[in-house]
């Protein structure tokens, strides 16, 4: 489900590279250290003997897959928060090459904005001393701010109360039923998802409430739309 409205570690752009399939150690870090559920996701794999040159097909093998390399795998179990490394390894062994997906709406909701706006907003937020949680960026130039669960349901009213409901904002909220691809997984063959602000023990399991970040995000998105 989505609702659409119309210290940063390294702010320097990096070259887009093909993401390597993450191992179960990444999954164990997310479940054990950060307290997130993890789900094996589809990835793109080469098709041998394709006429006209190399091609890649979704690992789900559906010829008409609507989201190649960017969806949960049918029948794949959730690796729950708190799972041991052995439990994570057992699941990932059954789905070799799977992308790491994080279910949204359980430990966090997601505020999605453009990458450029996110970089400006992060700088502004740090100067203001606002609490910050993890932030990731996709190879398609979208940034995902992890915020406390319930943000998606309460966002329309919050935008209204803060006077941003009528503004043209490149801002989208993802809530229960959605999934995001997590670093270092490849997203739909476009390249790896990366961290703009890595998870920290104090914030990964308790991301900030959206009301604390919305003003800065809305302001930057509004300015970007006016340019």
N, C-alpha and C positions, 0 to 999 in steps of 0.2 A: 504494500500500500504506500502511496506517496501523495504528498500534498504540494502543489506547485504554486508559487507566487511569482505571476507574470514573469625559557630560552629556546627560539627556533634553532634547530640543529644546523641547517644549511639552507640559505635562501637562494643559492646560486643554481640556475637551471642545470640539469644534467642531461647527457645524451640519452635518447631512448634506446633501450636494449631489450632483447628478448629475455623474459623472465625464465629462470630455471625452476623446474618443479621443486617446491619446498619439501623438506623431509619432515619426519614425524617429530623431530626436535623442536621445530617451529610451532607445530601444533601443541606440543606439551608445554611450551613457554606460554602460549596464549591461554590454555586451559588452566595450567597450574599456577603460573605467576600472576596473570592478569585477571583470571576469573571469568573468562569468556567461553561460551559454547562455540564449537567449530564444526563445520560441515564440509565433507569432500565435495568439490565442485568440478564441473566439466572443464576440459582444456582442449585446445586445438592440437591435432597431431597430423603429421604429413601423410599424404596419399601417394603411394608409389604408383608409377606408371601412368600418372595423370597426363593426358594429351595437352600439349601446349606449355608444359613446364611444371614446376613444383606447385602443389596445392595443399591446403590444410583443411581438415574436416573436424567437426566437433566430436569429442570422444564418446558422446552419447550414442553415436552412430545413426541418429535420425536424419534422413536425407533432407527433410524440410525443417530442421531445427530453427526456431525463431530467434534464439539468442546463442549462437555458436560460441562455445568457450566461456560462457558467462551465466551459468545457472547451476543450481544444485543437481547432483546426480540422483536419478530415481533409485530408491531403495537404499541409499547411503545413510547410515546411522549418524546421529549427532554425537560428536565427542563432547561430553558435558563438561562444564566448568568443574575443576577439581580432579579431572581424570589424571591418572598416573602416566608417566612416559611409556610404560608397557602397554597400557590401554590405548594410548594414541598410536603407538607403533602397530598394534594389531589391526586397527581400523585402516590405517594408511597403507598397510601391506596388501589389503584387499582392493585398494583403489590406486594403483601405481600411477604417478604423474598427476594426481588430482590437485586442483587449485584449492587454496584455503579460503573458504567462505565463512563469514561471520553473520549469524542471524541477527537481524535488527529488531529492537523492541523488547529484548530480554534484559541485557545488561546496559544497553544504551539505545538511544535513537540517533539519527544522523541529520545534520544540517549540511546540505550540499550547495556550494557556490563555485564560481569560476576560480581557477588556480591563481590568476593575477590578483583578484579581489581578496583571496584568502591570504596571500603573502602580505598585502597591505594591512589587512585586518589584524593579522598576528602581530605585526610590528606595533600597531596602534594599541592592541590589547595589552601587550607586555609593558608598554609605557604607562598605561593606565593601572597596571597592577591587577588586572582581572584574572580570575582563576581559569586555567586552561587545561583541557584534556588532550588526548591524542588527536592528531590531525594527519590524514593521509591524502595523497594526490594520485589520480589515475593517469594513465598515459594519454587519455583523451582531454586532459586539461581541466578536470573537475576535482575539487577538494572536498573531503568529507570530515566535518567536525563531529567528534563523538560527544554527545550530550546526554543528560539524564533521561531515562525512559519516561514516556508520556509527553515528550516535546511535540510530537506530530499532532496528537489530539488537541493540545492546548494552543498550538501556534496561531490559528485564526483569531482567537480572542486576544492573545497577547499582542499580535500585530495591531489589532483595533485599539487596544488600550494604550499602546505606545505611539499611535498616530501614523503607523507605516502601512496600514491596510490598503490605502489607495495608491501607494507608490508602485512604480514599475521596478521590480526587484528580480534579479536573476538569483533566486533563492528557493530551494526546494527542501522539503522535509521528508525523510524516510522513516517509517515506523514499522509496527508488527506486520509480518508477512514478507518483508523485504530482506535481501541479503546483499552484502558488499564483499568484494574481493579484497583480501588483505595482503599486505606485503609479506614475502617478495613474489607473490604469484603473478603470472602473466594474465592480463585481462583481454580476452577475445583476440589474442594474437597481436595486440597493439604494442605490447611491452609490459614491463613490470609495474605494479602499484608500489609507491614509495611513501616513506614517512616524511612529512613536513615537520611534525613534532612527535617524537617517539613516545610510546607509553611509559609512564613512570609508576612505581608502586603506589604512590599516594593518590593518583588520579585515574589509573586505568579502570579500577573497579568502581570508582565513584566519580564519574565525569560531572562537569559543572551543569547546573540548570540552564536551560536555554535562555531564560530571562536575563541572565548575567552577560550573555554574549550577543544577544540579538541587536542591541542598539548599535554596537560597533560594526557588526556584519551588515545590517541594513544600511547604515550610513555609507559604507564603502561600496556596497552593491548599487546604491542609488547614484553615487558619484560616477561609477563606471558606466551606468546606463546613460548618464547625461553627456558623456564625452562623445 
